[in-house]
Amino acid sequence: MQARGGRIGRAAVAAASALALCACVPDMASMGSSVVANVSTAGGLLATPTGAPRPVQLFVASTRQAEKGALAESIGPTKFGFNVMTVPPGHKPGVIEQPSWGAPDARRHFSIQSRSPLERDEFFTQIAMNLSGRVGSNRDVLLFIHGFNNSLDDARLRLTQIVADAGFGGVPVVFSWPSKRDFLAYGGDREIATASRDSLEQVVKGLAAVPGVGRVHVLAHSMGTWLAMETLRQIAIAGDPTLGGRLGEVMLAAPDLDLGVFQQQMARLPGARVSVFSTTNDRALTLSSTLSGRSRLGAVDLKDATVREALEAMGVKVYDITDKASGIIRHGAFAEAPGVVRSIGARLAEPRV
């Protein structure tokens, strides 16, 4: 899977250029705006009249200290917020409709309808209120952890699209760490992701402790899978690998993880329902493999018996979505391919055993 000989330089340059395009949308708003939260118990994806933008309620936890333009300046104390996003009536599954320039129009684009900062305790209290009275999978929380080269807006727009396309009826939560939208910051971003582990741990444990919560599902993408798995490993070492029985699906999309490291992480999570969405022609992971000198989990070759047997021994379910990937980078098929997103929704809605 790694480039060889004279092709390494050309592959790295091509992949680097593609990776620079990874960010989905420009920054539109920071968490600092103050709007009164409008939490209801109707669910993440709310009912709306035909032809009107569909609101999606979204909770946000972030270690971004500040954002200025496209850059996240540094890591800081965890901030919490509540957003109401909207999905345009003509939304096409797998697409985040955004304007080429200017402000988004809710009738044609994904947009932020309102946003409000919350205190930590208020954050979890509001989630508990949102879950009150629900049954089945609608009591679940879906925690999304974005990858490298993503802004806060990239993350909340992506989760909004996933909620809409997967038909998720629980409470969606974004955890955003201060990745810089600059592909040259790859090495530094991994360090920043690592430094966000303690914050993510507190968020995960807080979600599992919310009264009335069903399961806490984790969906992580790219470098965010490193942060997610390291955090779950850290929680497991502290003695609670299942979050008191509330850990649900752990879905790793295009994981930027070394297979050997992943084996060590999984050893701390016996019985966890972990799935991997793999794309063998993922150019972002090709670049990561070139930089690290090691193949990445998200681009594993399932025809390799050694790799296949190692994953089966860990009880990991792997979905090869190579044929679903499109575009230049082929790094976001888990959310951009409608069939894959629907399968994620079906997995989240599976009846409890």
C-alpha positions as CSV (number, residue, x, y, z in Angstrom):
1,M,0.0,0.0,0.0
2,Q,3.0,2.3,0.4
3,A,4.5,4.1,-2.6
4,R,7.9,2.7,-3.7
5,G,11.0,4.0,-5.5
6,G,10.7,7.1,-7.6
7,R,6.9,7.1,-7.3
8,I,7.1,8.2,-3.6
9,G,7.9,11.8,-4.3
10,R,5.2,12.1,-7.0
11,A,2.6,10.4,-4.8
12,A,3.4,12.5,-1.8
13,V,3.1,15.8,-3.9
14,A,-0.2,14.7,-5.5
15,A,-1.7,13.5,-2.2
16,A,-0.5,16.7,-0.4
17,S,-2.2,18.9,-3.0
18,A,-5.4,16.9,-2.7
19,L,-5.3,17.0,1.1
20,A,-5.1,20.7,1.0
21,L,-8.6,20.7,-0.5
22,C,-10.0,18.5,2.4
23,A,-11.8,21.4,4.2
24,C,-15.4,21.3,3.2
25,V,-16.5,24.9,3.8
26,P,-15.2,28.2,4.9
27,D,-15.6,29.3,8.6
28,M,-18.9,31.1,9.1
29,A,-19.2,31.5,12.8
30,S,-17.4,30.9,16.1
31,M,-18.8,29.5,19.3
32,G,-18.8,32.8,21.0
33,S,-22.0,34.1,19.5
34,S,-24.8,34.4,22.1
35,V,-28.3,33.2,21.1
36,V,-30.8,31.8,23.6
37,A,-30.9,28.0,23.2
38,N,-34.1,26.4,22.0
39,V,-33.9,22.9,23.2
40,S,-36.9,20.6,22.6
41,T,-37.5,16.9,23.0
42,A,-38.5,16.4,19.4
43,G,-35.1,14.9,18.4
44,G,-32.0,15.9,16.6
45,L,-33.8,16.0,13.2
46,L,-37.0,18.0,13.7
47,A,-40.3,17.7,11.8
48,T,-40.9,20.6,9.5
49,P,-43.4,21.6,6.9
50,T,-42.8,20.3,3.3
51,G,-40.5,22.6,1.3
52,A,-39.1,24.4,4.4
53,P,-35.5,24.0,5.7
54,R,-35.3,21.2,8.2
55,P,-33.8,22.2,11.6
56,V,-31.2,19.9,13.3
57,Q,-30.3,20.4,16.9
58,L,-26.6,20.0,17.6
59,F,-24.6,20.1,20.8
60,V,-20.9,21.2,20.6
61,A,-17.9,20.6,22.8
62,S,-14.6,22.1,21.7
63,T,-11.0,22.6,22.8
64,R,-10.5,25.4,20.3
65,Q,-9.3,28.4,22.3
66,A,-10.2,30.8,19.5
67,E,-10.7,30.9,15.8
68,K,-9.6,33.7,13.6
69,G,-10.3,33.3,9.9
70,A,-9.4,29.7,8.9
71,L,-7.0,29.1,11.8
72,A,-7.5,27.6,15.2
73,E,-5.0,29.3,17.4
74,S,-4.4,26.8,20.2
75,I,-5.8,24.3,22.5
76,G,-7.7,25.6,25.6
77,P,-10.3,24.7,28.2
78,T,-13.3,22.9,26.8
79,K,-16.1,25.2,25.6
80,F,-19.7,24.0,25.2
81,G,-22.5,25.2,23.0
82,F,-25.9,24.5,21.4
83,N,-26.6,25.0,17.7
84,V,-29.7,24.8,15.5
85,M,-28.6,23.9,12.0
86,T,-30.8,23.8,9.0
87,V,-30.9,21.4,6.0
88,P,-32.2,22.8,2.7
89,P,-35.4,21.3,1.3
90,G,-33.7,20.2,-1.9
91,H,-30.8,18.6,-0.1
92,K,-29.1,15.8,-2.0
93,P,-27.9,12.9,0.2
94,G,-24.1,12.9,0.6
95,V,-23.7,16.5,-0.2
96,I,-23.2,19.6,2.0
97,E,-24.8,22.3,-0.1
98,Q,-22.8,25.6,0.4
99,P,-22.7,28.8,-1.6
100,S,-19.7,29.5,-3.8
101,W,-19.5,32.9,-2.2
102,G,-21.5,35.0,0.2
103,A,-23.7,34.0,3.1
104,P,-25.7,30.7,2.9
105,D,-29.4,30.9,2.0
106,A,-31.3,28.4,4.2
107,R,-33.6,27.6,1.3
108,R,-30.7,26.3,-0.8
109,H,-27.8,25.7,1.6
110,F,-26.9,24.1,5.0
111,S,-26.8,27.0,7.5
112,I,-26.5,27.8,11.2
113,Q,-29.9,29.1,12.4
114,S,-28.8,29.9,16.0
115,R,-26.0,29.2,18.4
116,S,-25.5,29.7,22.0
117,P,-22.7,29.1,24.5
118,L,-23.4,26.8,27.4
119,E,-21.7,26.2,30.8
120,R,-20.4,22.7,31.3
121,D,-23.2,21.6,33.7
122,E,-25.8,23.3,31.5
123,F,-24.6,21.4,28.5
124,F,-25.2,18.0,30.1
125,T,-28.5,19.2,31.7
126,Q,-29.8,20.3,28.3
127,I,-28.9,17.0,26.8
128,A,-30.8,15.2,29.6
129,M,-33.8,17.4,29.0
130,N,-33.6,16.7,25.3
131,L,-33.6,12.9,26.0
132,S,-36.4,13.0,28.5
133,G,-39.4,10.9,27.5
134,R,-37.7,9.2,24.6
135,V,-37.6,5.4,23.9
136,G,-35.4,3.0,22.0
137,S,-32.6,4.3,19.9
138,N,-33.9,7.9,20.1
139,R,-32.4,7.9,23.6
140,D,-28.9,7.5,22.1
141,V,-26.2,10.1,21.6
142,L,-24.0,10.2,18.5
143,L,-20.6,11.8,19.2
144,F,-18.7,12.9,16.1
145,I,-15.0,13.6,16.2
146,H,-13.6,15.2,13.0
147,G,-10.2,14.7,11.4
148,F,-7.2,16.7,10.3
149,N,-7.6,19.9,8.3
150,N,-11.1,20.6,9.6
151,S,-12.6,23.6,11.2
152,L,-15.4,23.7,13.8
153,D,-17.9,24.6,11.0
154,D,-16.6,21.7,8.8
155,A,-17.4,19.4,11.7
156,R,-20.9,20.6,12.6
157,L,-21.9,20.8,8.9
158,R,-20.7,17.3,8.4
159,L,-22.5,15.9,11.4
160,T,-25.7,17.7,10.4
161,Q,-25.5,16.1,7.0
162,I,-24.9,12.7,8.5
163,V,-27.9,13.1,10.9
164,A,-30.1,14.1,8.0
165,D,-29.0,11.3,5.6
166,A,-28.8,8.5,8.2
167,G,-32.1,9.4,9.8
168,F,-30.6,9.4,13.2
169,G,-33.2,10.2,15.8
170,G,-31.1,10.7,18.9
171,V,-29.0,13.6,20.1
172,P,-25.9,14.5,17.9
173,V,-22.8,16.0,19.6
174,V,-19.7,17.4,17.9
175,F,-16.3,17.3,19.6
176,S,-14.0,19.7,17.9
177,W,-10.3,19.9,18.5
178,P,-8.1,22.7,17.2
179,S,-6.9,21.3,13.9
180,K,-5.4,23.9,11.6
181,R,-6.8,24.1,8.0
182,D,-3.3,23.7,6.6
183,F,-2.0,20.4,5.3
184,L,1.6,21.4,6.3
185,A,0.5,21.2,9.9
186,Y,-0.1,17.5,9.9
187,G,2.6,16.5,12.4
188,G,1.6,19.3,14.8
189,D,-2.0,18.5,14.5
190,R,-1.4,14.9,15.8
191,E,0.2,16.4,18.9
192,I,-2.8,18.8,19.4
193,A,-5.2,15.9,18.9
194,T,-3.3,13.9,21.5
195,A,-3.5,16.9,23.9
196,S,-7.3,16.9,23.6
197,R,-7.6,13.4,25.1
198,D,-8.4,14.5,28.7
199,S,-11.1,16.9,27.5
200,L,-12.7,14.3,25.3
201,E,-12.6,11.8,28.1
202,Q,-14.6,14.1,30.3
203,V,-17.1,14.7,27.6
204,V,-17.5,11.0,26.9
205,K,-17.9,10.1,30.6
206,G,-20.3,13.0,31.1
207,L,-22.5,11.8,28.2
208,A,-22.6,8.3,29.6
209,A,-23.7,9.7,32.9
210,V,-26.6,11.8,31.5
211,P,-29.9,10.6,33.1
212,G,-32.0,8.7,30.5
213,V,-29.2,8.2,28.0
214,G,-29.3,4.9,26.1
215,R,-26.1,4.3,24.3
216,V,-23.2,6.6,23.5
217,H,-22.1,6.0,19.9
218,V,-18.7,7.3,18.6
219,L,-18.2,8.2,15.0
220,A,-14.6,9.4,14.3
221,H,-12.9,10.4,11.0
222,S,-9.3,10.3,9.9
223,M,-7.0,11.7,12.5
224,G,-10.0,12.0,14.8
225,T,-9.9,8.2,15.1
226,W,-6.6,8.4,16.8
227,L,-8.0,10.8,19.4
228,A,-11.2,8.7,19.8
229,M,-9.4,5.4,20.3
230,E,-6.7,6.8,22.6
231,T,-9.5,8.4,24.7
232,L,-11.4,5.2,25.0
233,R,-8.2,3.3,25.8
234,Q,-7.5,5.9,28.5
235,I,-11.0,5.4,30.0
236,A,-10.6,1.6,29.9
237,I,-7.3,1.8,31.7
238,A,-9.1,3.8,34.4
239,G,-11.5,0.8,34.8
240,D,-14.6,1.6,32.8
241,P,-14.1,0.1,29.2
242,T,-17.9,-0.1,28.5
243,L,-18.9,3.3,30.0
244,G,-21.1,1.4,32.5
245,G,-22.6,-0.6,29.7
246,R,-23.5,2.5,27.7
247,L,-20.8,2.4,25.0
248,G,-22.5,1.8,21.7
249,E,-21.1,1.6,18.2
250,V,-17.5,2.8,17.7
251,M,-17.3,3.6,14.0
252,L,-13.9,4.6,12.5
253,A,-14.1,6.2,9.1
254,A,-10.8,6.3,7.1
255,P,-8.9,5.8,10.3
256,D,-5.4,7.4,10.2
257,L,-4.1,4.7,12.5
258,D,-1.2,2.2,12.4
259,L,-2.5,-1.3,12.6
260,G,-0.1,-2.3,15.4
261,V,-1.2,0.7,17.5
262,F,-4.8,-0.2,16.8
263,Q,-4.2,-3.7,18.1
264,Q,-2.9,-2.3,21.4
265,Q,-5.9,0.0,21.7
266,M,-8.4,-2.8,21.0
267,A,-6.7,-5.0,23.6
268,R,-8.1,-2.6,26.2
269,L,-11.6,-2.7,24.8
270,P,-12.7,-6.3,24.8
271,G,-16.2,-6.8,23.5
272,A,-16.4,-3.3,22.1
273,R,-18.5,-3.1,18.8
274,V,-15.9,-1.5,16.6
275,S,-16.2,-1.1,12.8
276,V,-13.8,0.3,10.3
277,F,-14.7,2.0,7.0
278,S,-11.8,1.4,4.7
279,T,-10.9,2.8,1.3
280,T,-7.8,1.4,-0.4
281,N,-7.3,4.3,-2.8
282,D,-7.6,7.1,-0.2
283,R,-5.1,9.7,-1.2
284,A,-5.0,11.4,2.2
285,L,-4.1,8.1,3.8
286,T,-1.5,7.5,1.1
287,L,0.2,10.7,2.1
288,S,0.0,9.8,5.8
289,S,1.5,6.4,5.0
290,T,4.3,8.1,3.1
291,L,5.0,10.5,5.9
292,S,5.0,7.8,8.7
293,G,6.5,5.0,6.7
294,R,3.6,2.8,7.9
295,S,0.4,1.6,6.3
296,R,-2.8,3.1,7.7
297,L,-5.8,1.1,9.0
298,G,-8.2,3.1,6.8
299,A,-6.5,1.8,3.7
300,V,-5.9,-1.8,4.6
301,D,-5.9,-4.4,1.8
302,L,-8.4,-7.0,2.9
303,K,-7.0,-9.4,0.3
304,D,-4.0,-9.6,2.6
305,A,-4.7,-12.7,4.7
306,T,-2.4,-11.5,7.5
307,V,-4.3,-8.2,7.8
308,R,-7.7,-9.9,7.5
309,E,-6.9,-12.4,10.2
310,A,-5.5,-9.8,12.5
311,L,-8.7,-7.8,12.3
312,E,-11.0,-10.8,12.7
313,A,-9.0,-11.8,15.8
314,M,-9.9,-8.4,17.3
315,G,-13.6,-8.8,16.5
316,V,-13.5,-5.7,14.3
317,K,-16.0,-5.4,11.5
318,V,-14.5,-3.9,8.4
319,Y,-16.5,-2.3,5.5
320,D,-14.5,-2.0,2.3
321,I,-16.1,1.1,0.7
322,T,-13.5,1.6,-2.0
323,D,-16.0,1.3,-4.8
324,K,-18.1,4.0,-3.2
325,A,-15.3,6.6,-3.0
326,S,-15.3,9.4,-5.5
327,G,-13.6,12.8,-6.1
328,I,-9.9,13.7,-6.0
329,I,-9.1,12.7,-2.4
330,R,-11.5,9.8,-1.8
331,H,-11.3,10.4,2.0
332,G,-14.9,11.1,2.9
333,A,-16.8,8.2,1.4
334,F,-18.3,7.3,4.8
335,A,-20.5,10.5,4.6
336,E,-20.5,11.3,0.9
337,A,-21.8,8.0,-0.4
338,P,-25.6,7.8,0.4
339,G,-25.6,4.0,0.7
340,V,-22.8,4.1,3.3
341,V,-24.5,6.8,5.3
342,R,-27.7,4.8,5.3
343,S,-25.9,1.7,6.5
344,I,-24.4,3.8,9.4
345,G,-28.0,4.9,10.3
346,A,-29.2,1.3,10.2
347,R,-26.3,0.2,12.5
348,L,-27.1,2.9,15.0
349,A,-30.8,1.9,15.0
350,E,-30.2,-1.9,15.5
351,P,-32.3,-3.3,18.4
352,R,-30.5,-3.8,21.7
353,V,-29.6,-7.4,22.5
